[in-house]
Amino acid sequence: MSSHHFTWACKHYHELSKEEFHHIVRKRIEVFILEQDCPYQDLDHKDVDAYHLSIFLDNELVAYCRIIPEGISYSGYSSIGRVLSVQSARRTGAGRFLMEKSIELCKELFPNFPIKISAQEYLDNFYQSLGFVPTGDRYMEDGIPHISMIHP
C-alpha cells in the first residue's frame, strides 16, 4: 500500500474558477488526447452540469474525474467520467482513491441512482474491485475498447 497522503476537492462547474477549469482541461488533454493519441472533442455539454473531483498530491493535480447527475449521460443512472491519473501518479493509489471518493460522492449527491460508467476494457478488473459489474457487450469508443459497468 502507498503512504501517499492525497487531498481532494469536489466542486460543481459553477463553483470552479476559470483557472481551476483551465487546469482540469489541460490535464484531460494531456492524458486523453496527447498521451493516448486519441483525438476527440473533450469539451462537451456535460461539464456545466457536472461536479469536478480533483485529487492532489503536494498541491499538484494528479487525478481527476467528473461526476455526472442522472439523466445527463444515462437515464436512471448517475455517472463518473473523464477518469484520469497523470503518468507520474500511476501505481501510487491515486486512481483508487479517486474512484472510491467519486463513488462515495455519487451515493451522497444522487442517493436514488446506481452509477453507470463507460470503462476502458483494460481497467475492467480495477473497476470490478471497486464493486462495478460489467453489463452488455464490449464496444469501441474513440478507437479504444470499452465496456459499460454498473455500481448498484
C-alpha positions as CSV (number, residue, x, y, z in Angstrom):
1,M,0.0,0.0,0.0
2,S,1.1,3.5,-0.6
3,S,1.8,6.0,2.1
4,H,0.8,8.9,-0.1
5,H,-1.4,11.5,1.5
6,F,-3.9,12.7,-1.1
7,T,-6.2,15.7,-0.7
8,W,-9.3,16.3,-2.7
9,A,-11.7,18.9,-3.8
10,C,-15.1,18.5,-5.4
11,K,-16.8,21.5,-7.0
12,H,-19.8,22.0,-9.3
13,Y,-18.8,23.6,-12.6
14,H,-20.3,26.9,-11.5
15,E,-18.1,26.9,-8.4
16,L,-14.8,26.4,-10.3
17,S,-12.6,29.4,-11.1
18,K,-11.6,29.9,-14.7
19,E,-8.0,28.9,-13.6
20,E,-9.2,25.7,-12.0
21,F,-11.3,24.6,-15.0
22,H,-8.4,25.6,-17.4
23,H,-6.0,23.4,-15.3
24,I,-8.5,20.4,-15.4
25,V,-8.9,20.7,-19.2
26,R,-5.2,20.9,-19.7
27,K,-4.8,17.6,-17.7
28,R,-7.6,16.0,-19.7
29,I,-6.0,16.9,-23.0
30,E,-2.5,15.8,-21.7
31,V,-3.8,12.3,-20.8
32,F,-6.6,11.5,-23.3
33,I,-5.5,13.4,-26.4
34,L,-1.7,13.6,-26.3
35,E,-0.7,10.6,-24.2
36,Q,-3.4,8.2,-25.5
37,D,-3.1,9.7,-29.0
38,C,-6.8,9.9,-29.3
39,P,-8.3,13.0,-31.0
40,Y,-11.8,13.6,-29.7
41,Q,-14.0,16.5,-28.6
42,D,-13.1,16.9,-24.9
43,L,-15.3,19.8,-24.1
44,D,-18.9,18.8,-24.3
45,H,-22.2,20.0,-22.8
46,K,-21.8,17.7,-19.7
47,D,-19.1,19.8,-18.0
48,V,-21.5,22.5,-17.0
49,D,-23.9,20.0,-15.2
50,A,-21.1,18.0,-13.6
51,Y,-19.2,18.0,-10.3
52,H,-15.5,18.0,-10.8
53,L,-13.4,15.9,-8.5
54,S,-9.7,16.7,-8.3
55,I,-7.1,14.7,-6.3
56,F,-4.0,16.4,-5.3
57,L,-0.6,15.2,-4.0
58,D,1.6,18.0,-2.7
59,N,-0.8,20.6,-4.2
60,E,-0.3,19.0,-7.7
61,L,-3.4,17.8,-9.6
62,V,-2.7,14.0,-10.0
63,A,-6.1,12.5,-10.6
64,Y,-9.5,13.8,-11.8
65,C,-12.9,12.8,-12.8
66,R,-16.3,14.4,-13.3
67,I,-19.4,13.2,-11.5
68,I,-22.5,13.5,-13.7
69,P,-26.1,13.7,-12.5
70,E,-28.7,11.2,-13.5
71,G,-30.3,11.9,-16.9
72,I,-27.2,13.6,-18.5
73,S,-25.2,10.6,-19.6
74,Y,-27.7,7.8,-18.8
75,S,-31.3,7.7,-17.9
76,G,-31.8,6.2,-14.4
77,Y,-28.0,6.4,-13.5
78,S,-25.6,8.9,-12.2
79,S,-22.2,8.6,-13.9
80,I,-18.5,9.1,-13.5
81,G,-16.5,10.1,-16.5
82,R,-13.2,11.6,-17.8
83,V,-11.4,9.5,-15.2
84,L,-7.6,10.1,-15.3
85,S,-4.5,10.0,-13.3
86,V,-1.3,11.7,-14.6
87,Q,1.5,9.4,-15.6
88,S,3.7,10.3,-12.6
89,A,0.9,9.3,-10.2
90,R,0.2,5.9,-11.6
91,R,0.6,3.0,-9.2
92,T,0.5,5.4,-6.2
93,G,-3.1,4.6,-5.3
94,A,-4.3,8.0,-6.7
95,G,-6.7,6.3,-9.1
96,R,-8.2,4.0,-6.5
97,F,-8.5,7.0,-4.1
98,L,-10.2,9.0,-6.9
99,M,-12.7,6.2,-7.7
100,E,-13.5,5.4,-4.0
101,K,-14.1,9.1,-3.4
102,S,-16.2,9.5,-6.6
103,I,-18.4,6.5,-5.7
104,E,-18.9,7.9,-2.2
105,L,-19.8,11.4,-3.7
106,C,-22.2,9.8,-6.3
107,K,-24.1,8.0,-3.5
108,E,-24.2,11.2,-1.4
109,L,-25.3,13.5,-4.3
110,F,-27.6,11.1,-6.1
111,P,-28.6,8.5,-3.5
112,N,-31.5,7.1,-5.5
113,F,-29.5,6.1,-8.5
114,P,-26.9,3.4,-9.3
115,I,-23.8,4.5,-11.1
116,K,-23.1,3.7,-14.7
117,I,-19.7,4.1,-16.4
118,S,-18.1,3.5,-19.8
119,A,-14.8,1.9,-18.8
120,Q,-11.7,1.2,-20.8
121,E,-11.7,-2.5,-21.2
122,Y,-8.2,-3.0,-19.8
123,L,-9.3,-1.5,-16.5
124,D,-12.2,-4.0,-16.2
125,N,-10.7,-5.8,-13.1
126,F,-9.8,-2.5,-11.4
127,Y,-13.4,-1.3,-11.7
128,Q,-14.8,-4.7,-10.6
129,S,-12.6,-4.5,-7.5
130,L,-14.5,-1.3,-6.7
131,G,-17.9,-3.0,-6.9
132,F,-18.7,-2.3,-10.6
133,V,-20.4,-5.1,-12.6
134,P,-19.8,-5.4,-16.4
135,T,-23.0,-5.1,-18.4
136,G,-23.7,-5.5,-22.1
137,D,-21.2,-6.0,-24.9
138,R,-17.8,-4.5,-25.3
139,Y,-17.7,-1.7,-27.8
140,M,-15.2,0.7,-29.4
141,E,-15.1,4.3,-28.4
142,D,-12.6,6.7,-29.9
143,G,-10.6,3.6,-31.1
144,I,-10.3,2.1,-27.6
145,P,-12.2,-1.0,-26.4
146,H,-14.8,-0.1,-23.7
147,I,-17.4,-1.8,-21.6
148,S,-20.4,-0.5,-19.7
149,M,-20.3,-1.1,-16.0
150,I,-22.8,-0.5,-13.2
151,H,-22.3,0.1,-9.5
152,P,-25.5,-0.9,-7.8
